[in-house]
Amino acid sequence: MKFTTSFVASAIAFFAASTVSAAPLDVWVPTITSPVKGTKWVIGTDVNVTWSTAGEPTNVSNGGRIVLAQNQREIMNISDPFDLAAADGCKTVTVPNVTPGHNYQVVLFGDSGDISQSFTIEAASLLGLGIAGL
C-alpha cells in the first residue's frame, strides 16, 4: 500500500522516539481485520480495531499506536501507546469528532505499520441518542 510523505515522516518520528529494547525486535506487519471496506463507524462510539496475530514473532514492540487517516493522510492518534503483543489483536478506540465521510483508514503502528482498507465515519443520529423532536 502506498504511504504518503506525512506517513513516512510520522513513522520515522515515532520509531525514533520509541524505547530501544535489549533484544532486537522482529519486524511484523499484522494484517488489519477491522475496519474493512464497507465498515461504518459512528462518531462518539467505541469500536474495535482488530488485526491478525497469525505469525506474531516473539520480540514484538510494546509501543503500539493507532492513527486515524483520511485519503492516506494522518489526521490524529486515536489510541494511547499500548503493548502490541498484550493487546492480542484488538484495541478499543472511541471514534473522534471528525467530518463525516468516506476514505478513512486506520494505521496500526508497532515495530512496523499497516494501513486498513477505506471505511466510512458517520455523524451520530439524534434519534439514536434519544433526542427526537428537537
Steps between C-alpha positions, in 0.01 A plus 500: 500500500629846411587724796512878469792714612317589822470129588870446438594802712261390775638147500860623518419734790303229681773239469773747591313586820433135589693338780780278377479154652790269583377236255459592134139523390365274230336694219133406490229655286173362639205501262220730618175302505270783612411753378465372144330631186131557576556565873311798644611664822281751686660802666519467879459121512755246616621265227756223477801518272607140443793330333619147436750363749597215266875485469556740790872481583644471850654847518218741418504873574321613814450841338181435305296796380191546283468803274195619307564604142289625211613453142818348646588820685543488876234692692552406865598236751192313618671282761745543779822299455441134584677165510433347159548138612294541818212653300459158337365632171244749629494858629185697582501865393243779504402637160612864507292800401616538141321607183277210397613343177663220310858397434600479866766246600673392818872446517632250753853584609726276704836384373360559151173639368197390303208700362141376491262500210295819462181531705234759589452716809145626556350763730308379803126487440298727726227234506754239610597725789140540621481865396200469271270796450758777513 
